[in-house]
Every structure is written in C-alpha cells, then in structure tokens.
Amino acid sequence: MGLFMILFTLIGGITLSAQSSINGTFSRKAGTIETTFLTFLTGTMFLTIFILFLGSGNLLGILEAPKWQLSAAFLGTIYLLLTVMAVPQIGVIATSIAGIAGQLVIRVIIDHFGWFNSLVIELDIKRIFALLFMFISLYFIYKGNKRTNDNTIV
C-alpha cells in the first residue's frame, strides 16, 4: 500500500503543478481572487458529490473539532491565492520550489518542537544543509527564469 501512496502523491504533485500553471494563466484574464474562488467553488461542488455518494465519515464532526484545527482550511486558501499570484510573475517551477522550501522550513520547525502532537525530530546539520540546498536551487531556478524572460523581451 505504501508504494501506491507514493504513486498517488506523485500524481497529486503533477496535478498541483498543472493546476498552478493553468490558474496562473487564467488569473491574467479573470483576476487572482476570482480564479482562486472558481477553484474552491469547483472543488466544493465535486467534494459535495463525492460526500453524497462515497462519504463514510461524519461531516458534523467539523462542529466538534477544536477551533484551531479549522484554521487548516483558511491556510489552504491563502496558499492557493499566493500561488495563483506568483505563477505569472516568477513561473511554475520557481513557485513550486518556493512553496516546497516554505513547507520544509515550517515542517523542520514543527518537527523540532513537536507542535500539533507530531513526532519530535531535532534540527541537525543534515536538515540545515537540506534547507540550504533547497534555497540555493530556488536561487538558480529564479535567476534562470529571469534570464529567459529578459532574453524574450529583447
């Protein structure tokens, strides 16, 4: 089952990058907030259908969840909005790497302190180097994109 989860996650990453690219282009015509709204409206419609026909959980469990856990929905909306804003400006790959770098930074902090009842994994030199290399790759990708854009403008 673990192999299928890796495959599913890879497919999820592919769809996320395709969505970012399409939303970035679409936002030039419809607007950033409007594009983000359409994405969540469409997602709400699809998920409503899935819940009606395939749901097996307890939708009313939302009312019993601690309020801080509900913040995840707000954070997901902010992530998508910022991604839609960034793609037309810096490109899909730079946006993706910046998003991943941001995720890694906060995840290292969450691991180190064990926030949200997560496993405590102390920050060590290997993790620091991993973050450093991620930011170096972001720098080179961004500079490469900028050079390509400069060449096409001239």
C-alpha positions in Angstrom: 0.0 0.0 0.0 2.9 2.3 0.7 4.0 2.2 -3.0 0.5 3.2 -4.1 0.6 6.1 -1.7 3.9 7.3 -3.2 2.4 7.0 -6.7 -0.7 8.8 -5.6 1.3 11.6 -4.1 3.4 11.9 -7.3 0.2 12.2 -9.3 -1.0 14.8 -6.8 2.2 16.8 -7.3 1.7 16.6 -11.1 -1.8 17.8 -10.9 -0.8 20.6 -8.4 1.8 21.9 -10.8 -0.6 21.7 -13.8 -3.2 23.5 -11.7 -0.8 26.2 -10.7 0.2 26.8 -14.4 -3.4 26.9 -15.6 -4.6 29.1 -12.7 -1.7 31.5 -13.3 -2.6 31.9 -16.9 -6.3 32.1 -16.1 -5.8 34.7 -13.5 -4.5 37.2 -16.1 -8.0 37.1 -17.7 -10.3 36.6 -14.7 -8.2 38.0 -11.8 -6.4 36.4 -9.0 -9.1 36.3 -6.4 -11.7 35.3 -8.9 -9.5 32.4 -10.1 -9.0 31.2 -6.6 -12.7 31.5 -5.9 -13.5 29.4 -9.0 -11.1 26.7 -7.9 -12.6 26.4 -4.5 -16.2 26.6 -5.8 -15.5 23.8 -8.3 -13.8 21.8 -5.5 -16.8 22.3 -3.2 -19.1 21.0 -5.9 -17.0 17.9 -6.7 -16.5 17.2 -3.0 -20.2 17.6 -2.3 -20.9 14.9 -4.9 -18.2 12.6 -3.5 -19.5 13.0 0.0 -23.1 12.2 -1.1 -22.1 9.0 -2.9 -18.8 7.9 -1.4 -18.7 9.6 2.0 -18.3 7.4 5.1 -17.2 9.9 7.7 -19.1 12.3 9.9 -19.5 15.7 8.3 -20.9 17.1 11.6 -17.6 16.1 13.2 -16.5 19.6 12.0 -18.6 21.1 14.8 -16.8 19.0 17.4 -13.2 19.7 16.2 -11.1 22.2 18.2 -11.3 25.6 16.5 -7.5 25.8 15.8 -7.8 22.7 13.6 -10.3 24.5 11.4 -7.6 27.0 10.5 -6.2 24.5 8.0 -8.9 25.4 5.5 -8.0 29.1 5.8 -4.3 28.3 5.3 -5.1 26.2 2.2 -7.0 29.1 0.7 -4.1 31.5 1.4 -1.6 29.0 -0.2 -3.7 28.8 -3.4 -4.2 32.5 -3.6 -0.5 33.2 -3.2 0.4 30.5 -5.7 -2.0 32.0 -8.3 -0.4 35.4 -7.8 3.2 34.1 -8.1 3.0 31.8 -11.2 2.5 34.6 -13.7 5.4 36.6 -12.1 8.1 34.0 -11.5 6.9 30.9 -13.3 5.6 27.5 -12.2 8.9 25.9 -11.2 10.1 28.8 -9.1 6.7 29.0 -7.5 6.7 25.3 -6.8 10.2 25.3 -5.3 9.5 28.4 -3.2 6.3 26.7 -1.9 8.2 23.5 -1.1 11.0 25.4 0.6 8.5 27.2 2.7 6.9 23.9 3.6 10.2 22.4 4.6 11.2 25.3 6.8 8.0 25.2 8.8 8.0 21.4 8.9 11.5 21.3 10.3 10.4 23.8 13.0 7.2 21.7 13.7 9.3 18.5 13.9 11.9 20.2 16.2 9.3 21.4 18.7 6.8 18.6 18.2 3.9 21.1 17.6 0.5 19.7 16.8 1.3 16.4 18.5 3.8 15.5 15.9 6.9 13.3 16.3 9.8 15.3 17.8 12.8 15.2 15.4 15.5 17.6 16.4 17.0 20.0 13.9 20.5 18.8 13.0 23.2 19.7 10.5 21.8 17.4 7.8 18.5 19.2 7.9 20.1 22.6 7.8 22.1 21.6 4.7 19.0 20.2 3.1 17.3 23.6 3.6 20.3 25.4 2.4 20.4 23.4 -0.8 16.7 24.0 -1.4 17.2 27.7 -1.2 20.3 27.5 -3.5 18.2 25.6 -6.1 15.4 28.3 -5.7 18.0 31.0 -6.4 19.3 29.3 -9.5 15.9 28.5 -10.9 14.7 32.0 -10.3 17.8 33.5 -11.9 17.4 31.1 -14.9 13.8 32.2 -15.3 14.7 35.8 -15.1 17.4 35.4 -17.8 14.9 33.6 -20.1 12.3 36.3 -19.6 14.9 39.0 -20.2 16.0 37.3 -23.5 12.5 37.0 -24.8 11.7 40.7 -24.1 14.7 42.0 -26.1 
